[in-house]
């Protein structure tokens, strides 16, 4: 199995080396590069093609949010984890909007960064327990900036069914098999519903689905259902990933 290649960027050299030291202890992972500012991180992401990029939000020359946007615009398959000293609701929302797949407080880096990188490598979303609970609470109460997105009522019954299957962890091929349609038809349904809702990323779809009750509030029984049918290469965040009680602390 190929090693998981990780790029770490932080202008604080001591903090950067600390993150690298923690991640290097994990078997099968390698630090393929380091960067001291946002622009350097973008350049090295382009050059080194890491699997996971760990970025400090408050870097000079290009902050972590803008660096995330540039990296994902050029390499959408790369997964970005952002580190921050604060946990404001606005900042967390900006992290999601930028397309990052995870958010960890720097004060909890030693405890959470390994679990976060593991989650991102498995194509899932990671927020530490405190931040995850805060975001989920806001979503379930409807206090989220995503009101700009389209309305659920614009979806056809089939498209709503596709949303439900995707959020259970099925990839497009598995959705097609479950519905008895071709992969091309399933891809068309997915493209249409994302366009109607004004969404661009799988994380946005899951968050939108929870807020608008397209999927039910997470329950323990949904965990096994989602994990058993997901693909490690094309896994969508599942309903169980949204639960603040999940031991893996995924949103």
Secondary structure, DSSP 8 states (H G I E B T S, - for coil): ---EEEEEE-S-HHHHHHHHHHHHTSTTEEEEEEESSHHHHHHHHHHH--SEEEEETT-SSS-HHHHHHHHHHH-TTSEEEEEES---HHHHHHHHHHT-SEEEEGGGHHHHHHHHHHHHHTT--EE-HHHHHHHHHHHHTT--GGGGS--GGGS-HHHHHHHHHHHTT--HHHHHHHHTS-HHHHHHHHHHHHHHHT--SHHHHHHHHHHTTSS----HHHHHHHHHH--SSS----TGGG-TT-TT---
